[in-house]
Amino acid sequence: MEMNQLSKCYGDKTILQRFTAQIKRPEIISLLGKSGQGKSTLLRILCRLEAQDEGEILLHGHSYLTVDPKEWRKKICYVSQQSYMLPGSVEDNLRMVSQLHKTPFDMPLAKKLMISLDLDYLDWGKKSIDLSGGEKQRVALVRSLLLSPEILLLDEVTASLDMQSKHTVEKLLQEWQEQEGTTCICITHDIEQAQRMSHRIWFIEEGSLLEDSDSCDFFENPCTESARNYLQRVPQGETSCLM
Ligand SMILES: Nc1ncnc2c1ncn2[C@@H]1O[C@H](COP(=O)(O)OP(=O)(O)OP(=O)(O)O)[C@@H](O)[C@H]1O
């Protein structure tokens, strides 16, 4: 995937400024940066929930304009921090993507993923509205994985989870990425999580990509002053506001 010169304004406020990046190989990429720098806006644009004002997105060399948005969102899935649940049961939510995209529902895979995320205790008949925040986030993740997307966009998806569940999600994502060759772009404010999980770091400031580095290089020797300041300001061991 290529992102060329993506720009976006809300009113007179510039959110993305000629954001340019390429995904060269399937990797786990952590998207880091202070609050309000345009990280979520970028992910929403990449899955075409929002339109950029300028710039182009290419997938396998083809412009996003040549691909039907529904087909696009089958390949590029976004899991938001809020984890939207559709009305109905857990099972309705899990089946929803196959109904939407007219693909067969893979029950064994759904069960396997639910077990991998420690959700085997969950009654599939339970109303989705009655799930806890952490349960909703994990069901939303399973729902997206069932589509086997090429690119998974994760917006602080472990924010409501306790430490053990957080590690469970990380493990699943790492195994999934390796087995399926999926690219994951993860917004996180948890530096330790980014260190544990990522192959690559994108560091964003004021809507521009300041650093695109191998994860070890970024944490050992960030290239820009902004990234150095950002890393210094985040206390080691801070794990309150995660992925
Ligand atoms: N629909 C919208 N209308 C107007 N302003 C918006 C809208 N969505 C986001 N913004 C503003 O755009 C800026 C960037 O928001 P965005 O959510 O992309 O940042 P972020 O880097 O993901 O921040 P955080 O780490 O706090 O989630 C913020 O100032 C936000 O208030």
PDBQT file of the ligand as one rigid body, heavy atoms in Angstrom, charges set to zero:
ROOT
HETATM    1  N1  LIG A 301     -14.833  14.832  12.646  1.00  0.00    +0.000 N 
HETATM    2  C1  LIG A 301     -14.035  15.780  13.147  1.00  0.00    +0.000 A 
HETATM    3  N2  LIG A 301     -14.374  17.078  13.068  1.00  0.00    +0.000 NA
HETATM    4  C2  LIG A 301     -13.577  18.062  13.547  1.00  0.00    +0.000 A 
HETATM    5  N3  LIG A 301     -12.370  17.823  14.128  1.00  0.00    +0.000 NA
HETATM    6  C3  LIG A 301     -11.984  16.542  14.242  1.00  0.00    +0.000 A 
HETATM    7  C4  LIG A 301     -12.783  15.457  13.759  1.00  0.00    +0.000 A 
HETATM    8  N4  LIG A 301     -12.117  14.297  13.987  1.00  0.00    +0.000 NA
HETATM    9  C5  LIG A 301     -10.957  14.645  14.602  1.00  0.00    +0.000 A 
HETATM   10  N5  LIG A 301     -10.879  15.979  14.740  1.00  0.00    +0.000 N 
HETATM   11  C6  LIG A 301      -9.754  16.723  15.311  1.00  0.00    +0.000 C 
HETATM   12  O1  LIG A 301      -8.604  16.377  14.574  1.00  0.00    +0.000 OA
HETATM   13  C7  LIG A 301      -7.464  16.322  15.427  1.00  0.00    +0.000 C 
HETATM   14  C8  LIG A 301      -6.784  14.987  15.245  1.00  0.00    +0.000 C 
HETATM   15  O2  LIG A 301      -7.642  13.984  15.743  1.00  0.00    +0.000 OA
HETATM   16  P1  LIG A 301      -7.223  12.449  15.733  1.00  0.00    +0.000 P 
HETATM   17  O3  LIG A 301      -8.288  11.703  16.464  1.00  0.00    +0.000 OA
HETATM   18  O4  LIG A 301      -6.909  12.007  14.358  1.00  0.00    +0.000 OA
HETATM   19  O5  LIG A 301      -5.868  12.493  16.595  1.00  0.00    +0.000 OA
HETATM   20  P2  LIG A 301      -5.063  11.337  17.288  1.00  0.00    +0.000 P 
HETATM   21  O6  LIG A 301      -3.631  11.549  16.952  1.00  0.00    +0.000 OA
HETATM   22  O7  LIG A 301      -5.641  10.011  16.927  1.00  0.00    +0.000 OA
HETATM   23  O8  LIG A 301      -5.306  11.640  18.829  1.00  0.00    +0.000 OA
HETATM   24  P3  LIG A 301      -5.451  10.650  20.105  1.00  0.00    +0.000 P 
HETATM   25  O9  LIG A 301      -4.100  10.036  20.302  1.00  0.00    +0.000 OA
HETATM   26  O10 LIG A 301      -5.810  11.590  21.209  1.00  0.00    +0.000 OA
HETATM   27  O11 LIG A 301      -6.533   9.648  19.806  1.00  0.00    +0.000 OA
HETATM   28  C9  LIG A 301      -7.969  16.572  16.827  1.00  0.00    +0.000 C 
HETATM   29  O12 LIG A 301      -7.716  17.928  17.143  1.00  0.00    +0.000 OA
HETATM   30  C10 LIG A 301      -9.447  16.312  16.737  1.00  0.00    +0.000 C 
HETATM   31  O13 LIG A 301     -10.158  17.109  17.654  1.00  0.00    +0.000 OA
ENDROOT
TORSDOF 0
